[in-house]
């Protein structure tokens, strides 16, 4: 799949951070959509059906775990790979996210945007 056809959806309430990711993915040739809260993210993901979702956990209106659960429960969105993007590094959060269906888990502080792009590519090849 050529990267310009790959649609990455970022659900992140830190607009500075989502802007960095958006810029990086666009520079790499991806199509990017952004939502700044869980509720909007959920609605837009169901509408736009992106190829992959980067999902923050601590979000206004609906947290990332709730968004993930709803995406996985919806037959139309259940197969979209979701990568959790968060500063919560506790092992039980990681396990909870992976058990709920996330394909990967990134701790924001540990990953540069280029590494996040690499993780997205990996998630898409494993799809």
N, C-alpha and C positions, 0 to 999 in steps of 0.2 A: 504494500500500500504506500503510494508516494506521500511524503510527509505533509505536503500542502493540502492533502485531503483529510489529514488526521485532525480531529476536533478534540481539543483538550478543554475541559471545563474546570475552572478553579473556584472553589467555594472557600472564601477567606475574608474575615472581617477587617483585617489589617490592610487598608487600601494601599499603603506604601509597599507592603510585601506582595500583594496580589499584582500590583503594577510591575514589580521586578520580574515575577514569574511570567506575566503576560508578555513583557518585552522580550525576555529570553526565549520563550517558546515561539514567538512571532519571528524573531531573528533566525531561528532554526527552521522556519517554514511551516510551522503548525498554525492551525486556525484556533483562536482562543475565545472563550466566553468566561465571564466572571460574575459571581454573585457575592454579596457581602453579608448574607445571613442564610441560615439553614432553610427557612421556609421558601425564600425566593429561589435558592439553589435547587431545591426539590422540584418546584414547579417548572423551572427553566430546563432542568435535565430531562424531565419527562417530555417536554415539548421538543427540545433540540436533539435529543438522543446522541450525545457526544460519544467519541470512541473511548475516552478514559476520563475519570474524574479525580481531581486532587481535592481532598476534603479535609478542612480543618475540623478539629473536634470541639473546641470551645467557640461556639457561635451564638449570636443573638437569635431569638425566636425559636430555634430548633437546633439542638446540638448535633455534632457530627455523627454520634452513635445512632441517634433517632433518624437522621437523614439516611444513613447507611441501611438501617433496618427497613425503612420504607422503600428504598431503591431495590433492595433484595427481595422484598415481598411483592413488588410490581412485576408481572410477567414481561412488560415492555422494557424495563430497565435492569432486570436482575442479572443480565449477562455483561453489563458495562463494568469493566474493571475499575475498582475504586482504590486509590492510594491515600491512606490517611496521612495528613500533614499537620504536625502538631508540636507543641513544646512539652507535652505530657510524655515523659519518658518512662513512666512506671511500667514494670513488667506486666501487671494485670491489665493496664490500658492496652498495651500491645496485644496481649492475648485476647482480650475482649473484642478488639477491632478485627483481628484476623479470624476469630471464631465467627464473627458476624458476617464475614464474607469479603473483607478487604484483601487485596492481593499483596499489599505491601504497606509499610509503615515508615514514615520519615520523620525524624525529629528535626524541626526547622533549623535549629542552631548548629546541627552537625552536617548539614548538606548545603553545598553551594548550588545556585540555580542550574549550573551545567550538569551537576550530579542528579538533580531532580529530573532533568530532561532525559538523562541516561536511564533512570528508573522507569520513566514513562515508556521509553522505547522497549525496555525489557518486559514490562507488563503487557504491551501490545503484541510482542512476539510470542508470549506464553498464552495468549487469549484462545 
